[in-house]
Amino acid sequence: MAEFNTLLSSMKLSIVAVTETWLDSSIPSSVVILNDNSYTIFRKDRNRHGGGVMLAISNGLQPTAVDLPATQTEIEIVFVQLAIGSEKWLCGAYYRPPSLDSTSIDDLENVLSHLDLDSFAGVILMGDFNIDWSPSNTGHLRSTLENLTDATCLDQLVHEVTRSSADFSSNTILDLIFTSRPDRLRDVCIEAGIGNSDHNMVTFKIRGSPGKLPKLHRELYQYHNTDIDHFHNLISMTSWDLIDYSDIDKAWSEFTDLFVACVRECIPQRRCRRKVKPWITGELHKLIKEKRRLFKKARRSRTEGVWNRYKLIRNKVRIAYKKAYSDYVTQLFKKKDNRKSFWSFVKNKRKSSDAADSFSVNGAKIQDPGKIANGFNGFFASFFTTPSDACCNTACPCVRFSSTHKSVCDKGSDCQ
């Protein structure tokens, strides 16, 4: 307890979630957190021999307990409503014992269906799920949980090992953070565990400025409506020699600014709605909404008939979701040129932006950033020939457009 309280005071944590608390009603919260005036404690105890979850929320966030369905008394979960700025958020702590099967995910789904998640500016659900989120795990429990979080629009943010065996032969990601606002949660870090725990501690920060919900629109260029003649003229009249080539980063920034300005001037754009999960069709979205509606109705009426209707549509949603996902992947690979959609899909599934820290160049392993950059430069440069001096003797290379089969240099001359 001393190490735990020292951690609280040193790190100045606002939200603390603890799983496997091993507490019961005989142990007051004042014993767990000594400075009880700074935090409000919310607990779901099991017994002194295992299990249990706890949320400690700073009183500055105005925390209030959220009631859960009376039928879900066994699930080890606690939810708290809190205020971040002027926004209302929902925060939960969850523990899933490793011995449970997929029915535990059904219980979690029932709890989430009970809560009106859309009424909150943000949702955070964290804890020990005892389901390995490593990319290599494609088991039934992982896919069942992923289907649930996809249907509720929750993203998982932890992608580093949170538990290792004593001999480091087993490395798993069991402690997870799900949120409806990945744009607001940042700096997810893995820290050393407390005491004798074999789990690492996961920390994160919430961006304080409330801001607006992320825009679900993006701009698409309508290339078929390009004013190619105007584009040629702008490219030829642009003063490329004003770019400072002594600094490669600055030169690239200045070049892209000029080039993108020409592109936006000559190519019309249109806005389109970005689909968070492209395989969730309008029909499937309606089914999900109907499932939530029936759950609320069943909870109010408490009649067996309505509960049976809810279970039927819940199973229907699961089957429809799996079919929609399978159809999407199948169609993805049937496309003749699917490079863009394929890599977009891979990036979405990877859920990590970690870059490689070393490369092999001519059989030698290099890690120095400068040598890596030169290696890439040499590789890409080997595919191109040097333009003749008669064409362009400035630092800017010729730009070729396939629509006219000509090159236009910055001096305005045409080059075959």
MIVEX-77970 format. One line per field, with one value per residue (C-alpha): residue in one letter; x, y, z. Coordinates in steps of 0.001 Angstrom, whole numbers, plus 500000, padded with zeros to 6 digits. Last residue first. Example, Ala and Ser with C-alpha at 12.3 -4.5 7.8 and 13.67 -1.06 7.14 Angstrom:
res: [S|A]
X: [513670|512300]
Y: [498940|495500]
Z: [507140|507800]
// end
This chain:
res: [Q|C|D|S|G|K|D|C|V|S|K|H|T|S|S|F|R|V|C|P|C|A|T|N|C|C|A|D|S|P|T|T|F|F|S|A|F|F|G|N|F|G|N|A|I|K|G|P|D|Q|I|K|A|G|N|V|S|F|S|D|A|A|D|S|S|K|R|K|N|K|V|F|S|W|F|S|K|R|N|D|K|K|K|F|L|Q|T|V|Y|D|S|Y|A|K|K|Y|A|I|R|V|K|N|R|I|L|K|Y|R|N|W|V|G|E|T|R|S|R|R|A|K|K|F|L|R|R|K|E|K|I|L|K|H|L|E|G|T|I|W|P|K|V|K|R|R|C|R|R|Q|P|I|C|E|R|V|C|A|V|F|L|D|T|F|E|S|W|A|K|D|I|D|S|Y|D|I|L|D|W|S|T|M|S|I|L|N|H|F|H|D|I|D|T|N|H|Y|Q|Y|L|E|R|H|L|K|P|L|K|G|P|S|G|R|I|K|F|T|V|M|N|H|D|S|N|G|I|G|A|E|I|C|V|D|R|L|R|D|P|R|S|T|F|I|L|D|L|I|T|N|S|S|F|D|A|S|S|R|T|V|E|H|V|L|Q|D|L|C|T|A|D|T|L|N|E|L|T|S|R|L|H|G|T|N|S|P|S|W|D|I|N|F|D|G|M|L|I|V|G|A|F|S|D|L|D|L|H|S|L|V|N|E|L|D|D|I|S|T|S|D|L|S|P|P|R|Y|Y|A|G|C|L|W|K|E|S|G|I|A|L|Q|V|F|V|I|E|I|E|T|Q|T|A|P|L|D|V|A|T|P|Q|L|G|N|S|I|A|L|M|V|G|G|G|H|R|N|R|D|K|R|F|I|T|Y|S|N|D|N|L|I|V|V|S|S|P|I|S|S|D|L|W|T|E|T|V|A|V|I|S|L|K|M|S|S|L|L|T|N|F|E|A|M]
X: [510652|511308|509002|510482|508816|511991|510791|510758|507772|508027|505847|503690|500618|498505|501557|502870|506603|508213|511727|514145|514609|518207|518577|520284|517117|516611|519892|521741|520282|518097|519859|518342|516052|515743|519102|517925|515419|518095|520679|518217|517024|520610|521349|518366|519482|523036|521737|519417|522269|520871|522603|522823|525144|524152|524067|521778|519942|517728|517374|514899|511759|508868|506134|502855|500649|497048|498111|494529|493936|497321|496574|493195|494708|497410|494801|492612|495539|497040|493773|494330|492313|489926|489069|491252|489152|485940|486842|487877|484565|482523|484224|483603|479949|479526|481090|478896|475739|476347|476998|474022|471721|472932|472005|468735|467765|468967|466843|463760|464342|464633|461376|459570|461097|459732|461875|459930|462558|465629|463940|463135|466705|468015|465539|466747|470406|469711|467733|470685|473015|470584|470387|474194|474193|471834|473939|477009|479749|482515|484112|484739|485318|483692|484866|482144|483038|484052|484775|487874|488526|492045|493732|494228|494532|497306|499209|499087|500165|503266|504276|503829|505441|508537|508870|508639|511074|513570|513291|513981|516836|518560|520953|518286|516585|513739|513669|514912|511501|509905|506557|505716|506174|504182|501381|501213|501153|498362|496344|496650|495734|492509|491744|488149|489106|491342|488453|490535|488926|488559|487847|484902|484332|485639|486904|484508|485185|487711|487706|491196|492675|494226|493967|497267|498235|499729|499954|501495|503252|501750|503639|502639|505002|505099|503919|504569|507143|505752|504256|503320|500295|501296|497882|494144|492041|492131|491530|488073|485720|488196|489514|492568|493989|496017|496552|499259|501435|505065|505809|509369|510437|511822|509502|506628|505975|502921|502114|503761|503249|500268|497880|495402|492259|489554|485864|483162|480506|480291|484078|484414|482092|483683|487118|485984|484721|487857|490162|488100|488056|491804|493768|496715|499800|498945|499222|495962|496153|492859|493161|490966|492953|491573|490440|487229|487300|484310|484196|481689|479037|475440|476513|477500|473942|474791|472714|474267|477699|476585|475008|478150|480295|478077|478375|482168|482090|480110|483265|484886|486033|489175|491325|489259|487986|488606|487079|487524|485234|485240|482366|482857|480693|482322|482663|486281|486604|483655|483217|480763|482006|481737|482686|483324|483741|480762|478812|475982|474891|471128|470836|471988|474651|474348|476932|478838|479625|482994|483385|486697|488353|487509|490283|489025|490094|488554|488652|488283|487933|489516|491282|491474|490223|486858|485040|484955|483516|484930|484587|486881|486625|490020|491743|490160|491182|494866|495538|494336|493819|493157|490678|488837|487670|488630|485918|483778|486172|489452|491689|492336|492637|492312|493247|492179|493542|492284|493728|497320|499722|502749|504511|501433|499765|502985|503747|500256|500866|504321|502883|500000]
Y: [515759|519010|522024|525286|527280|527954|525850|522752|521161|517604|516236|513168|515413|513322|511489|514594|514833|517271|518333|518531|521705|522568|524502|523364|522081|520537|521205|520023|516572|515010|512440|508978|507422|504029|504259|507455|505412|503117|505866|508037|505104|504343|508022|508236|505077|506429|509665|507864|505604|502103|500147|496397|495601|493302|496077|498081|496206|498434|499261|500968|499861|502263|501877|503233|500611|499607|496791|496096|499652|499778|496476|497759|500990|498858|496801|499786|501563|498490|497028|497157|494296|494129|490612|490920|493713|491968|489025|491305|493196|490002|488527|491706|491853|488132|488484|491492|489806|486727|488847|491111|488092|486687|489973|489985|486645|487551|490724|488822|486303|489141|490597|487284|486658|489874|492321|495241|497936|495801|494201|497616|498830|495647|495969|499482|498443|495540|497849|500251|497368|496149|499642|499803|496435|497794|500922|498783|498213|496907|500341|500652|504339|505421|508869|511058|512691|516210|517205|518672|520319|520023|523154|525481|522649|521080|524341|524999|521390|522007|525219|523863|520556|522343|524582|521619|519565|522417|522974|519319|519175|522301|523877|523623|526915|527139|530414|528559|526881|530163|528810|529922|526517|524685|527256|527043|523260|523212|525703|523401|520338|521755|518557|517285|513580|514116|514845|515176|513768|515754|514105|514082|512504|515521|514745|515806|519323|520704|519674|520976|518700|516052|512930|511347|507689|505178|501377|499509|496226|492968|490381|492214|491759|495448|497796|497179|499024|501457|500981|504246|505622|509185|510242|510020|512747|511592|508009|509186|506184|504469|501017|500564|497060|495106|491660|492273|489148|488081|484437|483094|486015|483564|484904|485311|488698|490941|494348|493911|496860|497713|499426|501789|499728|501619|501629|502092|499977|497447|497448|496871|493863|492356|492802|490991|488046|488030|487942|485229|483070|483130|485236|485983|486846|490560|490616|491549|488625|488230|488330|491460|493279|496801|499793|501236|504925|506664|510224|513015|510822|510439|507975|505431|505081|502356|499171|497977|498282|496057|493482|493435|492796|489844|488503|488918|486782|484197|483811|481573|482330|480833|483899|486069|489215|492456|495770|499456|502051|505761|507701|511330|514461|517526|521057|520517|516801|515852|512335|509463|506287|502645|499507|495993|492519|490718|488757|491197|491595|491095|494286|496209|498846|502138|504800|506312|510021|511721|515527|515585|517711|514935|512870|509428|506146|503211|499712|496157|492775|489388|487195|485606|488442|488492|489819|493596|496141|499463|503201|505527|509310|510941|513949|513595|509929|510724|507260|505314|501619|501994|504822|502527|500413|496694|494463|494879|492799|493376|491229|494235|492082|495144|498762|501821|505252|508516|511924|510819|513235|511055|511481|511458|508485|506486|507035|505753|502553|502026|502377|500000]
Z: [424360|426181|426093|427368|430177|432104|435033|432893|431226|430013|427256|426687|427023|429446|430769|432481|433035|435478|434669|437563|439681|440492|437287|434096|432498|429091|427358|430460|429975|432646|434906|434635|437218|438936|440737|442460|444499|445943|446446|448331|450445|451459|452047|454431|456274|456525|458049|460460|461754|462208|459436|458786|455892|453014|450443|452747|455490|457602|461299|463640|461809|462341|464969|463634|465248|464673|462343|461278|460053|458313|456563|455366|454027|452424|450586|449639|447982|446357|445112|441364|439884|442834|443998|447095|448591|447577|449807|452676|452519|452193|455285|457302|456242|457007|460479|461249|459948|462126|465212|464489|464087|467393|469099|467139|468614|472104|472076|470949|473755|476269|474963|475488|478915|480357|482316|480799|481331|480656|477655|476193|476692|475069|472216|471400|471504|469114|466811|466666|465767|463092|461585|461432|459652|456985|456521|456025|458568|456267|455943|459696|460495|457227|456158|454698|451416|450513|446939|445390|442039|440539|439178|442162|444661|442595|442180|445935|446507|444374|446107|449635|448649|447334|450406|452786|450724|450616|454381|455053|452530|453878|451360|448665|449638|447148|445192|442087|441823|440791|439569|436036|434397|437107|436933|433133|433108|435728|433694|430698|432803|434223|436132|435978|435797|438826|441153|444329|447452|450655|453980|456332|459729|461554|465032|467788|468882|471331|474985|475661|478297|476086|478184|479152|479377|481778|481684|484621|483974|485147|487213|490402|493333|494255|491528|487848|485776|483210|479747|478053|476178|475308|473971|474556|472912|469286|470433|471546|471778|474053|474889|477101|477533|480055|478520|475920|476132|476321|477106|477164|479346|481957|484692|482234|480708|481065|479555|476156|473836|471627|474060|472362|471635|469732|470727|468085|469886|467042|466711|470451|470313|467211|468788|471937|469891|467695|470733|472451|469290|468718|466246|468514|466453|466470|470280|472016|474463|476290|480082|480035|482726|482809|480831|479396|478431|476828|475490|474864|476465|475231|472531|475171|476486|478982|479130|475863|477480|480368|478054|475907|478974|479871|476327|476564|479731|477756|475651|478267|481811|483391|482669|485046|483313|485190|484176|485056|483478|482621|481060|480056|480264|478737|480132|481124|481708|483904|485270|485105|486758|485720|487675|486405|487834|486280|488884|489546|485930|486362|488421|485372|486166|488037|487246|490181|490184|489666|489792|487889|490615|493058|491482|490562|492161|490293|491771|490527|492260|491758|494278|497723|499954|498179|495103|495370|492934|494043|493461|495443|495377|495493|497076|500523|500721|501161|502607|499611|500390|504125|503531|501126|504050|504252|505751|502638|500544|498761|496552|494263|491165|488945|489680|487689|488636|487167|488102|488726|490401|489531|492896|495151|493501|493248|496927|497718|495747|497245|500758|500000]
// end
